[in-house]
């Protein structure tokens, strides 16, 4: 059975060329930070990876995917693209038992199958800023304040896409790495959380720290469009980047 270093290298080799980053963690680290309904049913030492898309994913993975695939529009093309790339990892490890959990997947009770921001935090990939990180508390106790992850290199210009679990690989010696706290002041944390909760559509919360790379105008247009209306945007992209636009 391959060790975490070998597995990490192979998963990264598959996904990094397509604009993804891969970070390992243990299921126990995740389960210690979520409520019981969200715990994953594996041994605490089970190896898993959080996968996130960088700004480069749109050009390196999404455009090529929609140029060669016929998306049925029953699912958002981005989600179909993520399924495709996660399956590439599964196919590369035919002897391993692998579970993939995507950020868009829900249980029968409409609960997310995995809390990707928590997974990203415990993996040391991106700091998950929450209400508890603002002391003293700024908001009315009855108000819901949603948390948001910030990456030291990309700021908010990235997306946590899901988790890949190697069900039979146990790695109790996996080094634990803390995420970089790049929004240190109380004032900036308030600005970040209020920007995300109240004005997320203006994108400004993503610039709470300087980003080395950001979404292109084309990418922002896609994500700013409601999923039900994205077919037209996809057709525009295909016409521009896929030759004659035909499958």
N, C-alpha and C positions, 0 to 999 in steps of 0.2 A: 504493500500500500504506500502511495506517495506521501511525502511529508508536506507540511504547509508551505515551505519555501518553493518546492517544485510545483505544487498546485498553483500557488499564487503567480509564479512566473508564467505558467502556461495560460491561465485565465487572462492575465494582463496582456500576453502576446496576442491573444484572440481579440480582445476588446479595445486595447489602447489605440490601435491603428484606426479605429472607427470613432475616436473622440470620447472614449469612456475612461474613467479611472476606477480602480479596483482596490478595496481596502479590506483586510481580513479582521475578523473578530470571533469571539466565542459566544455561543448561545447563552451561556450563563451570564455573561456581562450584560447582554440585552435583557434577559429575564429579570435581573436584579433591578432594572430601571423602568419596568412597565407594570401596570396593574395586572392582576391574575388573568382576566379575560384575554389579554394580549400575549401572554406567555406562549412561547413556542415549545412543542412537546418533544424536546430532545435532551440528551445528556448535556450538562453544563459545559463540558469540554468539547462539544461538537464544533467543527470548523465551519464558518460561514463567511461570505463576502458581501459587503455593500457595494453596489454599482451605481456610479453617478455619471451623468452626461455633462461634459464641458461644452462651452460654446462651439467648439469644433465639430461636435456630433452632427449638427444640422447639415454641414457640407460633406462630412466624411461617412456618415451612416444613413441619415434620413433621405437625402436627395438620391443617392445611388439606389436605396431600397425602393423608393416610389417609382424610379425609372425602370426597374426590372420586375417589380411585383404588381399584380393587379389587386388593389385594395378594395374590399367588398363594401366598405363604408358602414358595415355593421359595428365596427370598432374604429376608434380614432386611428388614423394611419401612424401616428407616433407610437401608440400602444402596440400596433402590429409590428412596427419596426423593433420595438424593445423585445417583444416575444421572439422575433426572428434571431436577434443577437444573443439572447439568453439561451436559446435552443442550440446555438453554435457551440456554447460552452458545454451544454449537456452532451452533445454528440461527440465532443472531443474527449470525453471520459466515459466510454461505454461500459467500463467495469465498475463504475461508482454508482451509488444510489444518491441521486441529486433531486432536491426540491427547489423550485424557483418560485419566489413570491414577488409579484409586481406591485408597485405603488398604487395602481388603480384597482387591484383586486379586492373584493369585499366578501365577507362571509354571508351566510343566509340571513343573518340578522343585520346586515348592512354595516358591519364593523370592518374596518381595514384589516386585512390578513396580517399585515406587518406595519409597524410604525417606523417608517424609513428614516425619519429625522433622529429618532433615538438610536437606531442602528448606526447611522452616520456619526453620531456623537461618541458612542462607546468604541467605535473602530478608530477614533482619532482623526476622522476625515474632515469633519466640519462641525463647528460648535453650535449646539442647539440652544439658542437664547430663548428663555421663557420668563414668565412673570416673576418667578422666584429669584431670577437674576437681578431684579431691580429692588434695592433696599434703601430706604423704606419704600413700601408699595405705593405706587402712584395713582392707582385706579380704584373706583368703587368696587367693594367686595363682591357685588352681584354681577359685575360686568365680566364677560368672557374675553380673555386676551389670549389669542393664539400665538404659539411660539414659531420661530423661524430660524433656519440654519444659515450660517455664514461661513464661507470658505476663505482662508487667508490669501489665496491666490486669485480666486474668481469673485470674491464678495458674494453677492446674491445671484450672480449670473451662471447658475448651474442648476441641475435638478437631480434629486435622489430618486433613482428609478426602480430599485428593488433589491432583493437579497437572493443569493444563491447559497444553498445549504448542502454541504457534503455530509450526508446523514451518518455515514459509518466512519468518518475520519475524526479521531479525537486528538486534540493537540493541546494538552494542559500547559505546555511550556511556551505557548504563543506569547510573545512580549506584548504587554499592554501599553498603548500610547495614548496620552491625553490629547484632545483636540486643542488647537491653538486658539486661545482667547484673544481675538483681534478687535473686539468692541469692548474696551475696558471701562470706559467711564459710564457712570449712571445716566448722564444726560444723553449720551449716544445710544445707550440701550433703550431708553425711553423713545428716542427718535426712531430707532429701528422698529420697535414693536408697534408703535403708533402708525408708522408709515406702512407696515405690513398689514395691520388690522383695518385701518381706515382709508388708506390711499394706495392699496397695492397695485391698482391699475395704472398708476403713473410711473411705475418702475423705479422710482427714486430710492426706495429702501434698499435696492440691490447695490447702490453705490455708497453704502455706509462706510466701506473701506475701499481704497483704490483697487481696481481690478486690472489684472494683466491682460485680460481678454473679456469681451462682452458679446452679446448676441448681435447679429447683423440686423439691418433694417428688415430684411426679408424674414428672418427668424422671429423678430418681434411682431411682425404683422401676423405671422401664422399663430403664435401663441396668444396674441390679443384678440383673435377671432374665436367666437364661440365654437366649440367642437361640432355642433350641428351645422355650422355654416362654413366649415373648412374645406369642403369639397372644391369650391371655386378657387380657393387659394392653392390647393394641391394641383389643380389643373394648370394654373398660371405657372407654378414652379416647374411642372413637367414640360410645358410648352417652351420654357426658357432653357431648361437644362437637359432635356432628354431627347434631343434631336427633333424629330417630327412630333414628339409628344405621344406617340402610340406605344402600346405595350409590345 
